[in-house]
Amino acid sequence: MAARLLLRSAVRAATTCRASPAVALSRGMAAGGIPTDEEQATGLEKKIMNAMKAGSDPYNMINPPSITNKRIVGCVCEEDNTAVVWFWLHEGEAQRCPSCGSHYKLVPHELPH
């Protein structure tokens, strides 16, 4: 008798606690589908993408000429900045401004004779 009562209570508990059948999802993503690179880009990546769309390369390297193997270069960094960041530019690999990250590469220049 006790076994029958225990079995009934277990069956009743199982049927009341059973989750309703899962509703099949028609779509697993938002209405727009997978976002494009332009839609999900933020911060610096978005600025770079917008500049590339406008036709200007944000990594456009500045090539100052020099008759020696090094030259001192000044970078203003921002349009409305009043301070100039001065640094030495050496021949060879491209170098970056220590403040804003603009790329510079020294180009050898020969004086006309």
Contacts in CASP RR format, 6 or more apart in sequence:
PFRMAT RR
TARGET T0000
AUTHOR 0000-0000-0000
METHOD contacts of the structure
MODEL  1
MAARLLLRSAVRAATTCRASPAVALSRGMAAGGIPTDEEQATGLEKKIMN
AMKAGSDPYNMINPPSITNKRIVGCVCEEDNTAVVWFWLHEGEAQRCPSC
GSHYKLVPHELPH
37 49 0 8 1.000
38 49 0 8 1.000
41 49 0 8 1.000
47 58 0 8 1.000
48 58 0 8 1.000
51 57 0 8 1.000
51 58 0 8 1.000
52 58 0 8 1.000
59 103 0 8 1.000
60 103 0 8 1.000
61 94 0 8 1.000
61 103 0 8 1.000
61 104 0 8 1.000
61 105 0 8 1.000
62 102 0 8 1.000
62 103 0 8 1.000
62 104 0 8 1.000
62 105 0 8 1.000
63 104 0 8 1.000
63 105 0 8 1.000
63 106 0 8 1.000
63 107 0 8 1.000
64 71 0 8 1.000
64 73 0 8 1.000
64 89 0 8 1.000
64 104 0 8 1.000
64 106 0 8 1.000
64 107 0 8 1.000
65 106 0 8 1.000
65 107 0 8 1.000
65 108 0 8 1.000
65 109 0 8 1.000
66 89 0 8 1.000
66 91 0 8 1.000
66 106 0 8 1.000
66 107 0 8 1.000
66 108 0 8 1.000
66 109 0 8 1.000
67 108 0 8 1.000
67 109 0 8 1.000
67 110 0 8 1.000
67 111 0 8 1.000
69 90 0 8 1.000
69 91 0 8 1.000
69 106 0 8 1.000
70 88 0 8 1.000
70 89 0 8 1.000
70 90 0 8 1.000
70 91 0 8 1.000
70 106 0 8 1.000
71 88 0 8 1.000
71 89 0 8 1.000
71 106 0 8 1.000
72 86 0 8 1.000
72 87 0 8 1.000
72 88 0 8 1.000
72 89 0 8 1.000
73 86 0 8 1.000
73 87 0 8 1.000
73 88 0 8 1.000
73 89 0 8 1.000
73 104 0 8 1.000
74 84 0 8 1.000
74 85 0 8 1.000
74 86 0 8 1.000
74 87 0 8 1.000
75 84 0 8 1.000
75 85 0 8 1.000
75 86 0 8 1.000
75 87 0 8 1.000
75 97 0 8 1.000
75 99 0 8 1.000
75 100 0 8 1.000
75 102 0 8 1.000
75 104 0 8 1.000
76 84 0 8 1.000
76 85 0 8 1.000
77 85 0 8 1.000
77 97 0 8 1.000
77 99 0 8 1.000
77 100 0 8 1.000
77 102 0 8 1.000
78 100 0 8 1.000
85 97 0 8 1.000
85 98 0 8 1.000
85 99 0 8 1.000
85 100 0 8 1.000
87 95 0 8 1.000
87 97 0 8 1.000
87 98 0 8 1.000
89 95 0 8 1.000
89 104 0 8 1.000
89 105 0 8 1.000
89 106 0 8 1.000
90 106 0 8 1.000
91 106 0 8 1.000
91 108 0 8 1.000
92 105 0 8 1.000
92 106 0 8 1.000
93 105 0 8 1.000
94 103 0 8 1.000
94 104 0 8 1.000
94 105 0 8 1.000
95 103 0 8 1.000
95 104 0 8 1.000
95 105 0 8 1.000
96 102 0 8 1.000
96 103 0 8 1.000
96 104 0 8 1.000
97 104 0 8 1.000
END
